[in-house]
Amino acid sequence: MRRIAYFGGTFDPVHTGHLSVARSVTKQFDIDLFYFLPAFHAPHKPNRIPTSAFHRFAMLVLATEPYDRIGVSTVELEKSEKRFTIQTLPELYRIHPDCELFFVMGADSWADIRTWRDWEEVLVMSNHIVATRPGYPISFDHVTEKIRQRIVDLRNGSSKTEVFNDGAKHIYISDAVLYDTSASELREDLTDGRLEKRNDVPAAVAKYIEKYELYR
């Protein structure tokens, strides 16, 4: 059974931390195809208008071009509206009817998971991978006991690969990649005109940001 992973977010902009997650998750979980899944407008971030979906998609395409197994999905962008993960996951299963799906999120999304629509149902619909971040503590107290029973902690070199094929849906906590890049902090740096001092975005993305004068 092929393994397909989707990494949801606004990716505003995509940065090297996001790419590190994609590469590391693909390797650790033997993913056949890894897709970035940019949101048209993340419903749990109602107070910030993101950069145009067109620009965010273009930057993702440039960032992922060197990688054969990493691509960009337009499933949510094509809807041109706020979409909830509870709506998107069934569509992904229709696209990949005979595959094992993994939904990837960062530590910040995990911390805010209770703000997601029907969050408990979301967490049992597919496998999930939570990518940790240095200095960002991971807690499990905010989820129910039913959800905690499905958590598989793969941090600190732990290898519990036998659970991957047990037919159940799990929530894997992975520290396979350690990145400390924040899109919000990066946007502040770009606003201040300090892009040339940063190595946190791929070169092609940096050129795109400069060419179209984004984040000014």
Residue pairs with C-beta under 8 A, 6 or more apart in sequence:
1 98
1 99
1 100
2 32
2 33
2 96
2 98
2 99
2 100
3 29
3 30
3 31
3 32
3 99
3 100
3 102
4 31
4 32
4 33
4 34
4 35
4 92
4 96
4 99
4 100
4 101
4 102
5 25
5 26
5 29
5 31
5 33
5 34
5 35
5 101
5 102
5 103
5 104
5 129
6 34
6 35
6 36
6 37
6 73
6 92
6 101
6 102
6 103
6 104
7 18
7 21
7 22
7 25
7 34
7 35
7 36
7 37
7 104
7 105
8 37
8 39
8 76
8 85
8 88
8 103
8 104
8 105
8 109
9 18
9 36
9 37
9 38
9 39
9 42
9 105
9 106
9 109
10 38
10 39
10 41
10 42
10 45
10 50
10 56
10 183
11 18
11 36
11 38
11 56
11 59
11 60
11 183
12 50
12 51
12 56
12 183
12 187
13 51
13 56
13 59
13 183
13 186
13 187
13 190
13 201
13 205
13 209
13 214
13 215
14 36
14 56
14 59
14 60
14 63
14 201
14 202
14 205
15 181
15 183
15 186
15 200
15 201
15 205
16 179
16 181
16 199
16 200
16 201
16 202
17 133
17 177
17 179
17 180
17 181
17 200
18 36
18 63
19 63
19 64
19 70
19 202
20 177
20 179
21 104
21 106
21 131
21 177
21 179
22 34
22 36
22 64
22 67
22 70
23 67
23 70
23 177
24 131
24 174
24 176
24 177
25 31
25 34
25 102
25 104
25 129
25 131
25 174
25 176
25 177
26 34
26 69
26 70
27 176
28 154
28 174
28 176
29 102
29 129
29 164
29 172
31 69
31 102
32 69
32 99
33 69
33 71
34 69
34 70
34 71
35 70
35 71
35 72
35 73
36 60
36 64
36 70
36 71
36 72
36 73
37 73
37 75
37 76
37 88
38 53
38 56
38 57
38 60
38 72
38 73
38 76
38 77
39 50
39 76
39 77
39 82
39 83
40 53
40 76
40 77
40 79
40 80
40 81
40 82
40 83
41 49
41 50
41 81
41 82
42 50
42 82
43 82
43 83
43 84
43 117
44 112
44 115
44 116
50 56
51 214
51 215
53 77
53 80
55 208
55 212
55 214
57 72
57 74
57 77
58 208
59 205
59 208
59 209
60 72
61 72
62 202
62 204
62 205
62 208
63 201
63 202
63 204
63 205
64 70
64 71
64 72
65 204
75 88
75 91
75 92
75 95
76 83
76 88
84 116
84 117
84 118
85 103
85 116
85 117
85 122
86 116
86 117
86 118
86 121
86 122
86 125
89 101
89 103
89 122
89 125
89 126
90 125
92 101
92 126
93 101
93 126
100 127
101 126
101 127
102 126
102 127
102 128
102 129
103 126
103 127
103 128
103 129
104 128
104 129
104 131
105 113
105 128
105 129
105 130
105 131
106 130
106 131
106 133
107 130
107 131
107 132
107 133
107 136
107 138
108 133
108 136
109 130
110 130
110 138
111 136
111 139
111 142
113 119
113 122
113 123
113 142
113 143
114 142
114 143
116 122
120 144
120 146
120 147
123 143
123 147
123 150
123 171
124 147
124 150
124 169
125 169
126 169
127 169
127 170
127 171
127 172
128 169
128 170
128 171
128 172
129 171
129 172
129 174
130 138
130 171
130 172
130 173
130 174
131 174
131 175
131 176
131 177
132 138
132 155
132 173
132 174
132 175
132 178
133 178
133 179
133 180
134 178
134 179
134 180
135 180
138 173
140 148
140 151
147 171
150 168
150 169
150 170
150 171
151 170
151 171
151 172
151 173
152 160
152 163
152 170
152 171
152 172
152 173
153 173
154 160
154 172
154 173
154 174
154 175
154 176
155 173
155 174
155 175
156 175
163 170
181 200
186 198
186 200
186 201
187 215
189 195
189 197
189 198
190 198
190 209
190 214
190 215
190 216
191 215
191 216
193 216
195 201
195 206
195 209
195 210
198 206
201 209
208 214
209 215
